[in-house]
């Protein structure tokens, strides 16, 4: 039976002014008596922009970059189409281009030759090593860009782990001592932030004390506070040839099933002197980002990791998705969840999209 104004399914309510003046006015006989119409605020692009709750900006982005030894070379990472390892001369061009697009910060990760790797990661604190050289050169070429350096042993380890290995186990305190040396060398080179990504216990406090003791009181710590033992890291390990030579990283990185533990890790890092806390990965851990954002007043970063990047690229290559729209939707979801900063390999692409 056709519904009429007398139908009990639709309570009688006065027609609102917005209903009566809508640009797409309907005949009175067909208008439902609805007081609240959320679609009114979706009617035009201008309206949608005006009431938009979450706005992704280029200022939110940190651009991760891979650096390698040599000159005049750029190698594409096979599992990360559009991402490259750069020798230092070409890296400087990439950094300048990113800065000109409005990207204010980069995060550096090194591809270390096999002959420079050992179990103790001694190359990580070589003052003339690849990362210190890169930091000095970037700071000279683009002084105002923020340089964030990774503090961990896996790129330098012959075992592919984030710590020193002994009898098949990852040593915590001995590793922290090396991480402190690494952070000091990076600060000396000019890093704005050091970013311990290793998940060893107590490393944030040890690094903060060492930096302060050497006078580097203004060098910040971006702590990988909730870094999960994730399957999303595969392409990143391809990029740096840093996959573990045995086992996995579950004795130091977090269990993907845990949420309360992330709060504990964040609280510990804050108490030890972290300036920014981070969740890694991002897309499968939006609930963790949200919980941490509600728990702390510190800036919260999220890492849009290599596996997340590769999945979008793979689907786009098959014309299964609209790549640009999916990128923007994905990064907006991270900011909506509570991320103040997003590390993403899409940074340059997004900067260009936002300009348009």
N, C-alpha and C positions, 0 to 999 in steps of 0.2 A: 504494500500500500504506500502511495506517495506521501511524504511528510508534508505537513502544513504548519502554519504558524501556531495552530492550536495543539499540535502534537506534544505530548508530555515529555518527549525525548529532548526538547529544546526549551529550557525555561525562558520566559518572557523577560528581556532586559532592554533598557533604552538603547537606541542606536547612538554610538559615540560620534563626536565631531570628526575624528579621523576617518571613521567609516563613511560618513556622509560626504566628505570632501576628497576622498581617495581619487587618484588620477585614473584608476581603472574601476570606476563606479559600476556596481552591478544593479540590475533592476531590484527594486525594493522587495518584490515578491520572492526573490531567490536568496536574499541575504539572511544568513544565520544570525541569531541573536547571541553573539559572542563578545564579551567585554574585552578580553585580552587576546590580541592577535600578534604573536611574536613575529610573524612574517612581515609586519609593517616595517620592522627595522632591517629587513633583508631586501627591501624592494629595489634599491639601486646600489650601484657600486659606491657612490658617495656616502650613502647611509651606512653601508657595511664598513667602510673605512672609519667613519666617525665613531662607531660603537665597538670597534674591534678591541678585544681584551688583551691580545698578545700581538706584539709587533716585533718581527725579526729585523735586526739592524746590522749593518756591516760592523759596527762597533762591538757586536757580540762575538765576533769570530776570531779564532786563533788558527793559524795556518801551519800544520805540521809539514816539515820538509826533510828529505833524506839527502845527506851529503856523503860523497865518496872521494877518495884520492884520485889524482890525475889532473888533466887539463883538457878543456874543450870537449867534454863528454856529457851526454845526457842519455841515460838508459831507462827505458820504460819498464816498470814493474809488471811482469806478465799477468799477474792476478789482480792488478789494480790499473786498468786502462786509463790513461790520462795522467797517471802519477809517475814521477821520475826520480831517479837518483841523479844528483847533479855533482859535478866537480865544482870546486869552490868558485872559479871564475864565472861559471854559468849560474851557480846558486845566487851570486850577487845580483845578476840581472833579474832573476825570479823574485828575489826579495824586494828590489826596487819597484818592480811591476805591482807586486802585492800592496806595497805601501801607497803607491799612487792610486790604487783602487780604494783606499781608505781602510785597509786591514792594518790594525795597529800592533799586532803581535804575531810572532812565529815561534814554533817549537822545533828544535833541531834533534835529529836522530842520525847516528853515523853508521855507515857500512865499513866495518873494520876488516882489513886483510887477514887471512887465516894465520899468517906467520906472526902477527902481532897479538894473537889471542893466547891466553893461558888461563889456568884455573883460578888464579887470584885476581884476574882482571887488571893487571898492573898498568896496561896502556890507558886505562880510564883516567889515571891521574898524571899522565905525561903532560907537562905544561906546553910542550910543542906538538901535542897530538892534534888530531883532525878537528875535534870540537873546539878546543881553545883557539886554534888558528881561524876557524870559521867565525867564531864570536868576535874576535878582534877585527877581522875584515868587514864583517857586517856592520859593526859599530862605527867603523871609519866611513863606510860607504853610505849608510842610512842611519845616522846617529839617533834619530827619534823613534825608531821602531823598537818595541820591546822584544828582547831575546830570552826565550825560555829554554833551558837545557835539561835534558833527561839525566837523572841520576840513577843508574842501575848498572849491573855488571853483564847482563845477557849479551849486549853487542860485542863485548870484549872477552867473553868467557869461552874457553875451548869446550866447555860442557854445555853451553847454551842456556845456562840457568842464571837467575838474578842474584845468585850468591855463590860463595865459595863452597865447593863440594868436598866432603870427606866421608869415605865409606858409604857412598850413596845417599848421604844426607846433606841438606843445605844448612851451613853454619850461620847462625844469626849474628852474634856479637862480633865475630871476626869479619863478617861481611860489612857490618855497619862501620867499622874502622876504615875500610877501604872507601865506602861511600862518602865518608867525611872528607877524605883526601880528594876525591873526585869533585865534590861540591866546592871545595876551596879553590881548586885549580880553575873551575868554571867561573867563580866569582872574580878571581884575579884577572881573568880574560875579559870580563865586562858583562857577564850575564846579569840580566835584571831579576830573573827568577830562576831558582833551581827547583827541579821537579822530581823528587824521589818517587820512582814508580815500582820499586822493588818489593814492597810490602814486608820488609823486615821489621820486627818489633823495635821500637825505640829510636828509629833512624831520624825522625823529624827533630826530636829533642837534641840528639847528638849533633846534627848538622847545624841547628840554630845556635847552640852553644859555641861551636867551632867558628861559625861565621862572625858572631859577635866578638869573640876573643881576638879575632884577626882584624877587627874594625869594619867588617862588612855588614854594618847594622841595617843598611838600606836595601840589601839583597833579599828579596822575598822568597818564600817557600810555597810553591803550589804543590800540595800533597795529593798523591794518588791515594786517597783515604779509603775508598771502597772500590778496590780493583778485584774483579772477580776472575776466577779460573775459567775462562770463557773459550768456547770454540770459535768465536768471532775474530780471533787474532791471527788466523793463518796467513792471510796476505801480507800483513805487517812483518811477520817472521820471514816470509819470502824476500821482502824488500831489504831486510838487514842480514839475511842468512843467519838468523839467531834462534832457530828452533832448538829445543832441548835435545841433547844427544841421548838422553835416557829418561824414562818416566814422564812425569808431568809436573805442573807447578801447584798442585793442590795442597801441598803442605805449607805454602805461604800465601798464595792468592786465595780469595774467599770462595766459599761454596755458593753456587748459584741459587741454592734453595733458601739462603739466609737473608733476612732483612734486619732484624734487631742487631745482628752483629755489625752491620754497616754503621749504625748509630754509635756503637761502642768504638769502632775504629775512628770515626769522625771526632768523637769526644777526646780520644787519646791524642790525635794529631793536633787538635786545637789547644789542648792543655800543654803540648810540647812546643807550640809556637808557629803552627801553620797559619799562613795568611789567606790562602784560598784552599778549599777542599774540592776533591773531584770524584766523580763516579765514572767508572769504566767497566764495560761498555755503556752505551746510553740507551739504545732503542729498546732492548729487552729489559731495561732496568729503570723505566720511567717512574715506577712506583718508588724506587729507592731515591731517585732525584727529588721527588715530591716530599718524601718523608724528611730527607736531610734539609731541604729548603725550609720546611716548617720548624726544624729543630735548631737551626743556627742562624745567626745574623751575619756570618761571614759570606763572602761571595761563593757561589757554588758553580763549579765547572762540570761539563759533561764531555766525554770523548766519543764522538761519532766515529767509531773505529773502522779499521780496514775491511772487515767482513761485511759491515753494514754498507760501506761504500761499494764494495765489489758486487753485492747482490743487486743494488740499484743499477749499476753499470751493465751487469749481465742481462737483466730483464729488459733494460732499454735497448740493448743491442739486438734483441729479438723483437723489438717493437711491441712488447707486451704492456708497457707503461709509457706515460708521458714523463720523460726523465726530469725536466725542469720542475714540473708541478709536484712530482713525488719528492724531489730534493727539498723544495720549500716546505711542503707539508711535513716531511720528516723532521727537519730542523725546527720548525715551529712547534712541533709536538714536544721537543726537548725543552724549548724555552717555556712553553705552557706548563710543563711539569715542574719548572722551577729553576732551570739552568740560567745563570747569569752570563756565562761564557760557554762557548761551544768550540772544541777543537774539531775541525773537520777538513778533510781533503777536498771538499767542495768549496772551500772558502773563496777562491777567485771566481768560480762560476757564480756563486751566490752574490758576491759583490757586484758583478756585472748585471745579474738579474734585478737586483734592487735598484740599480741606476736606471734601468728601463722602466 
